[in-house]
């Protein structure tokens, strides 16, 4: 018999497990960048297929959006989280069954399944953290980002550490254990909630498509969404293609390239933690300027370098430069839309992730036409665009304040 727990404790426990779910979300969304060398794409110039993998992940996220909205209206949050973890686990196992010589279509189907699982999970965790967000919005957002970053670092290190030890199917089965563990944890939470709460209590009531659309009719919200769309596109372009770029341009081994990918994620993670600490103490304009210059400098170094030291230096500058942009935007969102709950962030976040995965897809065409160096040139231009959008947001805020 499952012991009865106080409703507030159940909701608080689910919120904490929702935060932990961002670890799995980061692992799922960073998976493609880490697995491509293991699939041998550093040995051939099949850039269109690589781009297609990112498109397939994006389609999975899009297809799961409607299902997640339908499920959350009728099922409890732990149920949706369980389904998302189960679908993700099935996606990894399907990919493990694909023979090395199989056509790319089979992998596309497995990646589509992973994207669907990630979409369900993302919607569920945003739903779950609602109580924590109401108590402390800033801390909840930063903790979510930290767990997400840790998941991205973890998948890169896992594939790197098993590259010469296990076969690719064995590695994928090992990775599939992680969503399986989360599934068991959410199943336990579901059992406890059924014993303690009346039906529907864990449907936390975050707004649906109508609310999200209403939010995005606000010009400021559109600018925020576009900014994150392009910023995530910059970040995920590097994250998705960095190992292939390092292998092809510098002759770095696949395992070493994955360690450098983990360094990139770690630079983003540590940079965002530091940015959150210094935001109240420094001029946001100066921080933005320094961030943009650091990212541009890093992209330039990485594009022209011919050695590992230059590559590591460029990666650290890019990660550090990109890191502070997201905290700046989150703070602005919280300041302009204090009444919004995580559902609003979920809508913007989902739009941003779409940009984050569409950009690596488009890079497949650019790399096919101009070579693998294009995967660095495009984020360089994208960084300038993000800078212009931030200036527009600040100008819009001043104009609105003057009118008020």
Residue pairs with C-beta under 8 A, 6 or more apart in sequence:
1 195
2 191
2 192
2 194
2 195
3 192
3 195
4 195
4 196
5 13
5 192
5 195
5 196
6 196
7 196
7 197
7 201
10 189
10 192
10 193
10 196
10 197
10 202
11 131
11 201
11 202
11 204
12 131
12 132
13 189
13 192
14 77
14 78
14 128
14 189
14 193
14 202
15 128
15 129
15 130
15 131
15 132
16 132
17 81
17 128
17 185
17 186
17 189
18 77
18 81
18 124
18 125
18 126
18 127
18 128
18 129
18 132
19 125
19 129
19 132
19 140
19 143
19 144
19 147
20 147
20 182
21 81
21 121
21 124
21 125
21 128
21 147
21 182
22 125
22 144
22 145
22 147
22 148
22 151
23 147
23 148
23 150
23 151
23 154
24 85
24 88
24 121
24 151
24 178
24 179
24 182
25 118
25 121
25 122
25 125
25 148
25 151
26 147
26 148
26 149
26 150
26 151
26 152
26 154
26 155
27 151
27 152
27 154
27 155
27 175
27 178
28 88
28 114
28 117
28 118
28 121
28 151
28 179
29 57
29 118
29 152
29 236
29 353
29 356
29 357
30 151
30 152
30 155
30 156
30 239
30 265
31 114
31 155
31 175
32 53
32 54
32 57
32 111
32 240
32 360
33 156
33 236
33 239
33 240
33 241
33 242
33 243
33 261
34 155
34 156
34 158
34 159
34 160
34 243
34 258
34 261
35 159
35 168
35 172
36 42
36 50
36 53
36 240
36 243
36 244
37 159
37 163
37 243
37 244
37 247
37 254
37 257
37 258
38 159
38 163
38 168
38 171
38 254
39 100
39 107
39 168
40 100
41 49
41 50
41 244
42 243
42 244
42 247
42 248
42 254
42 257
45 368
46 104
47 363
47 364
47 365
47 367
47 368
47 372
48 364
48 365
48 368
49 104
49 364
50 241
50 244
50 364
50 367
51 360
51 361
51 362
51 363
51 364
51 365
51 367
52 104
52 108
52 361
52 364
53 104
53 107
53 108
53 111
54 240
54 357
54 358
54 360
54 361
54 364
55 357
55 358
55 361
56 108
56 109
56 111
56 112
56 115
57 111
57 112
57 114
57 115
57 118
57 357
58 115
58 354
58 357
58 358
58 361
59 112
59 115
60 111
60 112
60 113
60 114
60 115
60 116
60 117
60 118
60 119
61 115
61 116
61 118
61 119
61 122
61 350
61 353
61 354
61 357
62 119
62 354
63 112
63 115
63 116
63 119
64 84
64 87
64 115
64 116
64 117
64 118
64 119
64 120
64 123
65 119
65 123
65 350
67 116
67 119
67 120
68 80
68 84
68 119
68 120
68 123
68 124
69 123
69 208
69 209
71 79
71 80
71 83
71 120
72 80
72 123
72 124
72 127
72 203
72 206
73 203
73 208
75 203
76 190
76 193
76 200
76 201
76 202
76 203
77 124
77 127
77 128
77 202
77 203
77 204
78 186
78 187
78 189
78 190
78 193
78 202
79 190
80 120
80 123
80 124
80 127
81 120
81 121
81 124
81 125
81 128
81 182
81 186
82 183
82 186
82 187
82 190
83 120
84 117
84 118
84 119
84 120
84 121
84 122
84 123
84 124
85 117
85 121
85 179
85 180
85 182
85 183
85 186
86 117
86 179
86 183
87 113
87 116
87 117
87 120
88 113
88 114
88 117
88 118
88 121
88 179
89 117
89 176
89 179
89 180
89 183
90 113
90 117
91 110
91 111
91 112
91 113
91 114
91 116
91 117
92 110
92 114
92 172
92 173
92 175
92 176
92 179
93 172
93 173
93 176
94 109
94 110
94 113
95 107
95 110
95 111
95 114
95 172
96 168
96 169
96 170
96 172
96 173
96 176
97 169
98 106
98 107
98 110
100 168
117 179
119 350
122 346
122 349
122 350
122 353
123 346
125 144
126 206
126 342
126 343
126 345
126 346
126 349
127 204
127 206
127 342
127 343
128 204
129 140
129 144
129 342
130 204
130 206
130 341
130 342
130 343
131 204
132 139
132 140
133 140
133 141
133 341
133 342
134 341
137 334
138 276
138 330
138 331
138 334
140 342
141 330
141 334
141 345
142 272
142 273
142 276
142 327
145 272
145 326
146 269
146 272
146 273
149 265
149 266
149 268
149 269
149 272
150 269
152 239
152 265
152 268
152 269
153 262
153 265
153 266
153 269
155 175
156 258
156 259
156 261
156 262
156 265
157 258
157 259
157 262
158 171
158 174
158 175
159 171
159 258
160 255
160 258
160 259
160 261
160 262
162 170
162 171
162 174
163 254
163 255
163 258
164 255
166 174
193 201
193 202
206 341
206 342
206 343
206 346
207 341
207 343
207 344
211 343
211 344
212 343
212 344
212 346
212 347
215 221
215 337
215 340
215 344
215 347
216 222
216 225
216 347
219 396
220 336
220 337
220 393
220 396
220 397
220 400
221 337
221 344
221 348
223 389
223 392
223 393
223 396
224 329
224 332
224 333
224 336
224 348
224 393
225 347
225 348
225 351
225 352
226 389
227 329
227 386
227 389
227 390
227 393
228 326
228 329
228 348
228 349
228 351
228 352
228 355
229 351
229 352
229 354
229 355
230 355
230 382
230 385
230 386
230 389
231 322
231 325
231 326
231 329
231 352
231 355
231 382
231 386
232 352
232 353
232 355
232 356
232 359
233 355
233 356
233 358
233 359
233 379
233 382
234 295
234 322
234 359
234 379
234 382
234 383
234 386
235 268
235 322
235 356
235 379
236 356
236 357
236 359
236 360
237 359
237 360
237 363
237 375
237 378
237 379
237 382
238 264
238 318
238 322
238 375
238 376
238 379
239 261
239 264
239 265
240 360
240 363
241 360
241 363
241 367
241 372
241 375
242 257
242 260
242 261
242 264
242 315
242 375
243 254
243 257
243 258
243 260
243 261
244 257
244 372
244 375
245 302
245 372
245 373
245 375
245 376
246 252
246 256
246 257
246 260
246 311
247 253
247 254
247 257
248 372
249 372
249 373
250 305
250 306
250 307
250 308
250 311
252 260
252 308
252 311
256 308
260 311
260 312
260 315
263 312
263 315
263 316
263 319
264 315
264 318
264 319
265 319
266 319
267 315
267 316
267 318
267 319
267 320
267 323
268 319
268 322
268 323
269 323
270 323
271 319
271 320
271 322
271 323
271 324
272 323
272 324
272 326
272 327
274 323
275 287
275 323
275 324
275 327
275 328
276 327
278 287
279 287
279 327
279 328
279 331
284 328
287 324
287 328
288 324
288 325
288 328
288 387
288 390
290 321
291 320
291 321
291 322
291 323
291 324
291 325
291 328
292 321
292 383
292 384
292 386
292 387
293 321
294 317
294 318
294 320
294 321
295 317
295 318
295 321
295 322
295 379
295 383
296 321
296 380
296 383
296 384
297 317
297 321
298 313
298 314
298 315
298 316
298 317
298 318
298 319
298 320
298 321
299 314
299 318
299 376
299 377
299 379
299 380
299 383
300 314
300 380
301 310
301 313
301 314
301 317
302 310
302 311
302 314
302 315
302 318
302 376
303 314
303 373
303 376
303 377
303 380
304 310
305 311
305 313
305 314
318 379
321 383
322 383
325 386
325 390
328 390
329 390
332 393
332 397
333 340
333 344
333 345
333 348
336 397
337 344
359 378
359 382
362 378
363 374
363 375
363 378
366 374
366 375
366 377
366 378
367 374
367 375
370 377
